[in-house]
Amino acid sequence: MLPVNGRDEFRRSRGIAGNMNFDEAAQLCVKANIPVLVPHHFGMFEFNTVPLPELSAVAGAMDKPRCVVPDVNHWYQTERSRA
């Protein structure tokens, strides 16, 4: 799970630091060999978010890491890897 709500000059000028953009989060997953990206922090605040259609479009086009965009009122379960 990585905070993906972006950052830009508009936010910075209003004292909003923001977080990773989607590409940065995906690159981190690739470099750290993380197979699944679950973005969060988007949609929390209207003034500080990545639009869900934009996030879903990028996520749907990804091969690796696999991206799971969480939805409200859904349960997600992970399986621990066995060594």
Backbone atoms as SQL, in Angstrom:
CREATE TABLE atoms (id INTEGER PRIMARY KEY, chain TEXT, resi INTEGER, resn TEXT, atom TEXT, x REAL, y REAL, z REAL);
INSERT INTO atoms VALUES
  (1, 'A', 1, 'MET', 'N', 0.864, -1.173, 0.000),
  (2, 'A', 1, 'MET', 'CA', 0.000, 0.000, 0.000),
  (3, 'A', 1, 'MET', 'C', 0.906, 1.231, 0.000),
  (4, 'A', 2, 'LEU', 'N', 0.682, 2.106, -0.974),
  (5, 'A', 2, 'LEU', 'CA', 1.474, 3.322, -1.077),
  (6, 'A', 2, 'LEU', 'C', 0.561, 4.529, -1.269),
  (7, 'A', 3, 'PRO', 'N', 0.944, 5.662, -0.659),
  (8, 'A', 3, 'PRO', 'CA', 0.125, 6.877, -0.776),
  (9, 'A', 3, 'PRO', 'C', 0.283, 7.492, -2.164),
  (10, 'A', 4, 'VAL', 'N', -0.778, 7.471, -2.931),
  (11, 'A', 4, 'VAL', 'CA', -0.750, 7.989, -4.293),
  (12, 'A', 4, 'VAL', 'C', -1.840, 9.050, -4.429),
  (13, 'A', 5, 'ASN', 'N', -1.477, 10.277, -4.133),
  (14, 'A', 5, 'ASN', 'CA', -2.418, 11.367, -4.388),
  (15, 'A', 5, 'ASN', 'C', -1.728, 12.502, -5.115),
  (16, 'A', 6, 'GLY', 'N', -0.479, 12.298, -5.477),
  (17, 'A', 6, 'GLY', 'CA', 0.253, 13.254, -6.288),
  (18, 'A', 6, 'GLY', 'C', 0.699, 14.498, -5.542),
  (19, 'A', 7, 'ARG', 'N', 1.465, 15.300, -6.229),
  (20, 'A', 7, 'ARG', 'CA', 1.907, 16.592, -5.720),
  (21, 'A', 7, 'ARG', 'C', 2.242, 17.464, -6.918),
  (22, 'A', 8, 'ASP', 'N', 2.070, 18.759, -6.770),
  (23, 'A', 8, 'ASP', 'CA', 2.353, 19.682, -7.853),
  (24, 'A', 8, 'ASP', 'C', 2.474, 21.094, -7.283),
  (25, 'A', 9, 'GLU', 'N', 2.743, 22.046, -8.147),
  (26, 'A', 9, 'GLU', 'CA', 2.939, 23.427, -7.704),
  (27, 'A', 9, 'GLU', 'C', 1.667, 24.020, -7.093),
  (28, 'A', 10, 'PHE', 'N', 0.511, 23.673, -7.620),
  (29, 'A', 10, 'PHE', 'CA', -0.757, 24.159, -7.065),
  (30, 'A', 10, 'PHE', 'C', -0.857, 23.774, -5.591),
  (31, 'A', 11, 'ARG', 'N', -0.575, 22.537, -5.272),
  (32, 'A', 11, 'ARG', 'CA', -0.648, 22.073, -3.881),
  (33, 'A', 11, 'ARG', 'C', 0.454, 22.688, -3.039),
  (34, 'A', 12, 'ARG', 'N', 1.673, 22.678, -3.572),
  (35, 'A', 12, 'ARG', 'CA', 2.810, 23.238, -2.836),
  (36, 'A', 12, 'ARG', 'C', 2.556, 24.689, -2.444),
  (37, 'A', 13, 'SER', 'N', 1.988, 25.461, -3.361),
  (38, 'A', 13, 'SER', 'CA', 1.735, 26.883, -3.095),
  (39, 'A', 13, 'SER', 'C', 0.675, 27.090, -2.013),
  (40, 'A', 14, 'ARG', 'N', -0.061, 26.033, -1.702),
  (41, 'A', 14, 'ARG', 'CA', -1.082, 26.105, -0.652),
  (42, 'A', 14, 'ARG', 'C', -0.664, 25.342, 0.608),
  (43, 'A', 15, 'GLY', 'N', 0.622, 24.973, 0.672),
  (44, 'A', 15, 'GLY', 'CA', 1.140, 24.298, 1.851),
  (45, 'A', 15, 'GLY', 'C', 0.785, 22.826, 1.941),
  (46, 'A', 16, 'ILE', 'N', 0.419, 22.227, 0.809),
  (47, 'A', 16, 'ILE', 'CA', 0.056, 20.808, 0.776),
  (48, 'A', 16, 'ILE', 'C', 1.201, 20.037, 0.138),
  (49, 'A', 17, 'ALA', 'N', 1.844, 19.200, 0.928),
  (50, 'A', 17, 'ALA', 'CA', 3.014, 18.479, 0.425),
  (51, 'A', 17, 'ALA', 'C', 2.633, 17.406, -0.594),
  (52, 'A', 18, 'GLY', 'N', 1.525, 16.728, -0.380),
  (53, 'A', 18, 'GLY', 'CA', 1.139, 15.632, -1.262),
  (54, 'A', 18, 'GLY', 'C', 1.998, 14.409, -1.023),
  (55, 'A', 19, 'ASN', 'N', 1.870, 13.422, -1.876),
  (56, 'A', 19, 'ASN', 'CA', 2.625, 12.177, -1.757),
  (57, 'A', 19, 'ASN', 'C', 3.129, 11.771, -3.131),
  (58, 'A', 20, 'MET', 'N', 3.342, 10.498, -3.321),
  (59, 'A', 20, 'MET', 'CA', 3.832, 9.990, -4.601),
  (60, 'A', 20, 'MET', 'C', 2.800, 10.190, -5.698),
  (61, 'A', 21, 'ASN', 'N', 3.308, 10.295, -6.923),
  (62, 'A', 21, 'ASN', 'CA', 2.381, 10.172, -8.038),
  (63, 'A', 21, 'ASN', 'C', 2.368, 8.693, -8.421),
  (64, 'A', 22, 'PHE', 'N', 1.513, 8.327, -9.328),
  (65, 'A', 22, 'PHE', 'CA', 1.331, 6.920, -9.647),
  (66, 'A', 22, 'PHE', 'C', 2.601, 6.295, -10.221),
  (67, 'A', 23, 'ASP', 'N', 3.278, 7.010, -11.108),
  (68, 'A', 23, 'ASP', 'CA', 4.499, 6.471, -11.710),
  (69, 'A', 23, 'ASP', 'C', 5.577, 6.217, -10.662),
  (70, 'A', 24, 'GLU', 'N', 5.729, 7.128, -9.707),
  (71, 'A', 24, 'GLU', 'CA', 6.729, 6.942, -8.647),
  (72, 'A', 24, 'GLU', 'C', 6.412, 5.702, -7.813),
  (73, 'A', 25, 'ALA', 'N', 5.158, 5.512, -7.493),
  (74, 'A', 25, 'ALA', 'CA', 4.761, 4.344, -6.700),
  (75, 'A', 25, 'ALA', 'C', 5.024, 3.056, -7.472),
  (76, 'A', 26, 'ALA', 'N', 4.689, 3.047, -8.746),
  (77, 'A', 26, 'ALA', 'CA', 4.914, 1.857, -9.571),
  (78, 'A', 26, 'ALA', 'C', 6.408, 1.568, -9.703),
  (79, 'A', 27, 'GLN', 'N', 7.226, 2.602, -9.897),
  (80, 'A', 27, 'GLN', 'CA', 8.672, 2.412, -10.010),
  (81, 'A', 27, 'GLN', 'C', 9.260, 1.859, -8.712),
  (82, 'A', 28, 'LEU', 'N', 8.772, 2.347, -7.565),
  (83, 'A', 28, 'LEU', 'CA', 9.238, 1.837, -6.287),
  (84, 'A', 28, 'LEU', 'C', 8.920, 0.342, -6.157),
  (85, 'A', 29, 'CYS', 'N', 7.725, -0.041, -6.567),
  (86, 'A', 29, 'CYS', 'CA', 7.347, -1.454, -6.516),
  (87, 'A', 29, 'CYS', 'C', 8.261, -2.302, -7.395),
  (88, 'A', 30, 'VAL', 'N', 8.569, -1.826, -8.584),
  (89, 'A', 30, 'VAL', 'CA', 9.443, -2.568, -9.489),
  (90, 'A', 30, 'VAL', 'C', 10.831, -2.708, -8.863),
  (91, 'A', 31, 'LYS', 'N', 11.384, -1.602, -8.364),
  (92, 'A', 31, 'LYS', 'CA', 12.742, -1.635, -7.787),
  (93, 'A', 31, 'LYS', 'C', 12.818, -2.500, -6.533),
  (94, 'A', 32, 'ALA', 'N', 11.748, -2.524, -5.752),
  (95, 'A', 32, 'ALA', 'CA', 11.743, -3.293, -4.499),
  (96, 'A', 32, 'ALA', 'C', 11.161, -4.696, -4.684),
  (97, 'A', 33, 'ASN', 'N', 10.867, -5.054, -5.936),
  (98, 'A', 33, 'ASN', 'CA', 10.314, -6.381, -6.256),
  (99, 'A', 33, 'ASN', 'C', 8.999, -6.642, -5.511),
  (100, 'A', 34, 'ILE', 'N', 8.144, -5.637, -5.474),
  (101, 'A', 34, 'ILE', 'CA', 6.824, -5.751, -4.851),
  (102, 'A', 34, 'ILE', 'C', 5.831, -6.053, -5.976),
  (103, 'A', 35, 'PRO', 'N', 5.168, -7.207, -5.935),
  (104, 'A', 35, 'PRO', 'CA', 4.345, -7.617, -7.069),
  (105, 'A', 35, 'PRO', 'C', 2.981, -6.924, -7.181),
  (106, 'A', 36, 'VAL', 'N', 2.465, -6.375, -6.078),
  (107, 'A', 36, 'VAL', 'CA', 1.130, -5.775, -6.108),
  (108, 'A', 36, 'VAL', 'C', 1.184, -4.388, -5.482),
  (109, 'A', 37, 'LEU', 'N', 0.653, -3.405, -6.200),
  (110, 'A', 37, 'LEU', 'CA', 0.542, -2.039, -5.705),
  (111, 'A', 37, 'LEU', 'C', -0.911, -1.767, -5.342),
  (112, 'A', 38, 'VAL', 'N', -1.130, -1.327, -4.119),
  (113, 'A', 38, 'VAL', 'CA', -2.459, -0.908, -3.692),
  (114, 'A', 38, 'VAL', 'C', -2.343, 0.582, -3.362),
  (115, 'A', 39, 'PRO', 'N', -2.775, 1.456, -4.278),
  (116, 'A', 39, 'PRO', 'CA', -2.674, 2.890, -4.023),
  (117, 'A', 39, 'PRO', 'C', -3.728, 3.333, -3.016),
  (118, 'A', 40, 'HIS', 'N', -3.354, 4.299, -2.176),
  (119, 'A', 40, 'HIS', 'CA', -4.338, 4.871, -1.258),
  (120, 'A', 40, 'HIS', 'C', -4.054, 6.352, -1.088),
  (121, 'A', 41, 'HIS', 'N', -4.861, 7.024, -0.340),
  (122, 'A', 41, 'HIS', 'CA', -4.845, 8.479, -0.118),
  (123, 'A', 41, 'HIS', 'C', -5.458, 9.262, -1.272),
  (124, 'A', 42, 'PHE', 'N', -5.900, 8.600, -2.326),
  (125, 'A', 42, 'PHE', 'CA', -6.591, 9.335, -3.380),
  (126, 'A', 42, 'PHE', 'C', -8.062, 9.416, -2.984),
  (127, 'A', 43, 'GLY', 'N', -8.720, 10.492, -3.359),
  (128, 'A', 43, 'GLY', 'CA', -10.142, 10.642, -3.078),
  (129, 'A', 43, 'GLY', 'C', -10.485, 11.068, -1.660),
  (130, 'A', 44, 'MET', 'N', -9.469, 11.272, -0.813),
  (131, 'A', 44, 'MET', 'CA', -9.760, 11.672, 0.570),
  (132, 'A', 44, 'MET', 'C', -10.226, 13.120, 0.650),
  (133, 'A', 45, 'PHE', 'N', -9.555, 13.984, -0.091),
  (134, 'A', 45, 'PHE', 'CA', -9.865, 15.409, -0.074),
  (135, 'A', 45, 'PHE', 'C', -9.958, 15.904, -1.507),
  (136, 'A', 46, 'GLU', 'N', -10.987, 16.636, -1.825),
  (137, 'A', 46, 'GLU', 'CA', -11.209, 17.111, -3.192),
  (138, 'A', 46, 'GLU', 'C', -10.032, 17.940, -3.712),
  (139, 'A', 47, 'PHE', 'N', -9.383, 18.705, -2.824),
  (140, 'A', 47, 'PHE', 'CA', -8.291, 19.587, -3.236),
  (141, 'A', 47, 'PHE', 'C', -6.940, 18.859, -3.328),
  (142, 'A', 48, 'ASN', 'N', -6.899, 17.599, -2.942),
  (143, 'A', 48, 'ASN', 'CA', -5.627, 16.883, -2.896),
  (144, 'A', 48, 'ASN', 'C', -5.834, 15.423, -3.283),
  (145, 'A', 49, 'THR', 'N', -6.044, 15.203, -4.565),
  (146, 'A', 49, 'THR', 'CA', -6.322, 13.836, -5.004),
  (147, 'A', 49, 'THR', 'C', -5.934, 13.620, -6.455),
  (148, 'A', 50, 'VAL', 'N', -5.890, 12.384, -6.825),
  (149, 'A', 50, 'VAL', 'CA', -5.766, 11.965, -8.212),
  (150, 'A', 50, 'VAL', 'C', -7.152, 11.480, -8.606),
  (151, 'A', 51, 'PRO', 'N', -7.715, 11.966, -9.711),
  (152, 'A', 51, 'PRO', 'CA', -9.050, 11.507, -10.098),
  (153, 'A', 51, 'PRO', 'C', -9.086, 9.992, -10.304),
  (154, 'A', 52, 'LEU', 'N', -10.086, 9.334, -9.737),
  (155, 'A', 52, 'LEU', 'CA', -10.203, 7.885, -9.822),
  (156, 'A', 52, 'LEU', 'C', -10.191, 7.371, -11.262),
  (157, 'A', 53, 'PRO', 'N', -10.888, 7.998, -12.218),
  (158, 'A', 53, 'PRO', 'CA', -10.829, 7.485, -13.600),
  (159, 'A', 53, 'PRO', 'C', -9.397, 7.497, -14.149),
  (160, 'A', 54, 'GLU', 'N', -8.624, 8.522, -13.805),
  (161, 'A', 54, 'GLU', 'CA', -7.236, 8.596, -14.261),
  (162, 'A', 54, 'GLU', 'C', -6.410, 7.480, -13.620),
  (163, 'A', 55, 'LEU', 'N', -6.582, 7.288, -12.333),
  (164, 'A', 55, 'LEU', 'CA', -5.865, 6.239, -11.606),
  (165, 'A', 55, 'LEU', 'C', -6.238, 4.862, -12.151),
  (166, 'A', 56, 'SER', 'N', -7.516, 4.633, -12.371),
  (167, 'A', 56, 'SER', 'CA', -7.984, 3.337, -12.873),
  (168, 'A', 56, 'SER', 'C', -7.471, 3.060, -14.278),
  (169, 'A', 57, 'ALA', 'N', -7.401, 4.085, -15.113),
  (170, 'A', 57, 'ALA', 'CA', -6.912, 3.906, -16.484),
  (171, 'A', 57, 'ALA', 'C', -5.445, 3.502, -16.483),
  (172, 'A', 58, 'VAL', 'N', -4.649, 4.178, -15.675),
  (173, 'A', 58, 'VAL', 'CA', -3.223, 3.849, -15.596),
  (174, 'A', 58, 'VAL', 'C', -3.041, 2.464, -14.997),
  (175, 'A', 59, 'ALA', 'N', -3.769, 2.178, -13.926),
  (176, 'A', 59, 'ALA', 'CA', -3.655, 0.883, -13.254),
  (177, 'A', 59, 'ALA', 'C', -4.042, -0.251, -14.188),
  (178, 'A', 60, 'GLY', 'N', -5.086, -0.048, -14.980),
  (179, 'A', 60, 'GLY', 'CA', -5.550, -1.083, -15.906),
  (180, 'A', 60, 'GLY', 'C', -4.565, -1.375, -17.018),
  (181, 'A', 61, 'ALA', 'N', -3.714, -0.408, -17.323),
  (182, 'A', 61, 'ALA', 'CA', -2.740, -0.582, -18.399),
  (183, 'A', 61, 'ALA', 'C', -1.428, -1.191, -17.909),
  (184, 'A', 62, 'MET', 'N', -1.292, -1.356, -16.606),
  (185, 'A', 62, 'MET', 'CA', -0.045, -1.865, -16.036),
  (186, 'A', 62, 'MET', 'C', 0.052, -3.379, -16.147),
  (187, 'A', 63, 'ASP', 'N', 1.268, -3.842, -16.361),
  (188, 'A', 63, 'ASP', 'CA', 1.534, -5.277, -16.344),
  (189, 'A', 63, 'ASP', 'C', 2.169, -5.647, -15.009),
  (190, 'A', 64, 'LYS', 'N', 3.252, -4.972, -14.654),
  (191, 'A', 64, 'LYS', 'CA', 3.928, -5.208, -13.382),
  (192, 'A', 64, 'LYS', 'C', 4.332, -3.864, -12.796),
  (193, 'A', 65, 'PRO', 'N', 4.109, -3.636, -11.560),
  (194, 'A', 65, 'PRO', 'CA', 3.396, -4.501, -10.636),
  (195, 'A', 65, 'PRO', 'C', 1.905, -4.530, -10.964),
  (196, 'A', 66, 'ARG', 'N', 1.258, -5.568, -10.502),
  (197, 'A', 66, 'ARG', 'CA', -0.196, -5.608, -10.636),
  (198, 'A', 66, 'ARG', 'C', -0.753, -4.532, -9.722),
  (199, 'A', 67, 'CYS', 'N', -1.784, -3.849, -10.138),
  (200, 'A', 67, 'CYS', 'CA', -2.346, -2.771, -9.339),
  (201, 'A', 67, 'CYS', 'C', -3.781, -3.098, -8.961),
  (202, 'A', 68, 'VAL', 'N', -4.070, -2.976, -7.687),
  (203, 'A', 68, 'VAL', 'CA', -5.423, -3.190, -7.180),
  (204, 'A', 68, 'VAL', 'C', -5.901, -1.854, -6.625),
  (205, 'A', 69, 'VAL', 'N', -6.861, -1.240, -7.299),
  (206, 'A', 69, 'VAL', 'CA', -7.415, 0.036, -6.840),
  (207, 'A', 69, 'VAL', 'C', -8.549, -0.284, -5.884),
  (208, 'A', 70, 'PRO', 'N', -8.388, 0.065, -4.599),
  (209, 'A', 70, 'PRO', 'CA', -9.418, -0.279, -3.621),
  (210, 'A', 70, 'PRO', 'C', -10.723, 0.457, -3.879),
  (211, 'A', 71, 'ASP', 'N', -11.793, -0.178, -3.488),
  (212, 'A', 71, 'ASP', 'CA', -13.128, 0.383, -3.645),
  (213, 'A', 71, 'ASP', 'C', -13.803, 0.410, -2.273),
  (214, 'A', 72, 'VAL', 'N', -14.682, 1.350, -2.080),
  (215, 'A', 72, 'VAL', 'CA', -15.392, 1.489, -0.808),
  (216, 'A', 72, 'VAL', 'C', -16.302, 0.286, -0.587),
  (217, 'A', 73, 'ASN', 'N', -16.415, -0.143, 0.657),
  (218, 'A', 73, 'ASN', 'CA', -17.300, -1.233, 1.070),
  (219, 'A', 73, 'ASN', 'C', -16.923, -2.595, 0.498),
  (220, 'A', 74, 'HIS', 'N', -15.648, -2.804, 0.181),
  (221, 'A', 74, 'HIS', 'CA', -15.162, -4.100, -0.258),
  (222, 'A', 74, 'HIS', 'C', -14.068, -4.559, 0.699),
  (223, 'A', 75, 'TRP', 'N', -14.050, -5.826, 0.980),
  (224, 'A', 75, 'TRP', 'CA', -13.005, -6.407, 1.819),
  (225, 'A', 75, 'TRP', 'C', -11.926, -6.964, 0.905),
  (226, 'A', 76, 'TYR', 'N', -10.689, -6.762, 1.300),
  (227, 'A', 76, 'TYR', 'CA', -9.559, -7.297, 0.554),
  (228, 'A', 76, 'TYR', 'C', -8.749, -8.161, 1.498),
  (229, 'A', 77, 'GLN', 'N', -8.319, -9.277, 1.007),
  (230, 'A', 77, 'GLN', 'CA', -7.543, -10.195, 1.831),
  (231, 'A', 77, 'GLN', 'C', -6.256, -10.532, 1.105),
  (232, 'A', 78, 'THR', 'N', -5.171, -10.527, 1.848),
  (233, 'A', 78, 'THR', 'CA', -3.893, -10.914, 1.261),
  (234, 'A', 78, 'THR', 'C', -3.489, -12.266, 1.809),
  (235, 'A', 79, 'GLU', 'N', -2.661, -12.911, 1.072),
  (236, 'A', 79, 'GLU', 'CA', -2.161, -14.207, 1.496),
  (237, 'A', 79, 'GLU', 'C', -0.675, -14.052, 1.775),
  (238, 'A', 80, 'ARG', 'N', -0.258, -14.505, 2.926),
  (239, 'A', 80, 'ARG', 'CA', 1.151, -14.425, 3.280),
  (240, 'A', 80, 'ARG', 'C', 1.929, -15.418, 2.422),
  (241, 'A', 81, 'SER', 'N', 3.085, -14.980, 1.944),
  (242, 'A', 81, 'SER', 'CA', 3.900, -15.913, 1.164),
  (243, 'A', 81, 'SER', 'C', 4.576, -16.896, 2.105),
  (244, 'A', 82, 'ARG', 'N', 4.731, -18.066, 1.624),
  (245, 'A', 82, 'ARG', 'CA', 5.337, -19.127, 2.444),
  (246, 'A', 82, 'ARG', 'C', 6.761, -19.361, 1.966),
  (247, 'A', 83, 'ALA', 'N', 7.682, -19.308, 2.901),
  (248, 'A', 83, 'ALA', 'CA', 9.107, -19.514, 2.542),
  (249, 'A', 83, 'ALA', 'C', 9.497, -20.960, 2.761);
